[in-house]
Amino acid sequence: MPKRILSGRVTSDKMDKTITVLVDRRVMHPLYKKFIRRSKKYAAHDELNECKVGDTVRIEECAPISKRKTWAVISRNGESVAGSSSGVAA
């Protein structure tokens, strides 16, 4: 099964090698047929601590790194990250 890839905005970079990414999506309300914004925060692995608050990042599903962290950063502001998901070590 292919790994999921999401894109979102960095909301926190205070942790070491971890960022919090806010991912927005639009879903249609089942009864009123109006589009509603839904968002969720994901903890993602940032090996080199490059990402800063406000950056647009793409994250990819990976093997669990810790209790909450199962995503890794693959690109930041449109350019790929050097320590991408292939070299993730817990």
N, C-alpha and C positions, 0 to 999 in steps of 0.2 A: 504494500500500500504506500502511495507517495506521501512524503512529509508535507504537512500543511504549512503554508507561508502566509503571514499576516503583516499588514503595515499599520503603523500607528505613530504616536508622538510620545517622546520621552517626558515623563512627568517627575521623575526623581532619579538622581544619580549619586545619592549619599552613601550607598553601600559599596563595599569593595567588590569589584568584578561583577556587579549586578546593577541592572537598571529596571525601572518600572515603566512599562509601556501601556499607554491608553489607546485601545483599539475601538474605533467607532464603526457601527454598521447601521444600515437602515432596514427596518422590517415593516411589513404591511400589517396593520391592525386587522384581525380576522373579521370583525363585525363592521367597522366603520371604513375600511379600505383606505385609511390614511397612513402615510409613511411616518414612522416614529423612529427617533434616534435611540439606539441602545449602545451602551459602552461597557467595556470590561477592562480591568487592569491585569497585565501579565508581568511576572518577574522573568527577566531574560538575562542570559549570561553575556557579559561584555569583558572579554579576557584582558584587553589592554586599557580599560577605563577611558576609552576615547569619546564615548557618547555624552553629550551634555543636555541639560533640560531644554526642551524646545526643538531638538533635532527630530527629523522624520526618519524612522528606521523601518527595516523589514526584518522580521524574526521568523525563524524556522523551528519546527518541532524537532526535539532531539531526545536522547535517552535522559532519564532523570539525573540531574546534577546534585540536587538537594531536595528537601521536602516540597518546596513550592516551585523550584526552578526546573522547567522542562522545555525551555525555549532558548535559542541562541541567536545573537545578532548576526545577520549575514550582509547587510548593507546599511550605510549611514548617509543620509542626504544624497542618495543616488549612486554613491560609489561604494564598491565592496570593501569589507573590513578584512584586514590582514589575518587576524586570528579567528577565521570563520568556523562554522560548526564542525567541519571535518577534523579539526584539531582540538576538540573540546575534551579536556581531561578533568575528572572530578577532583 
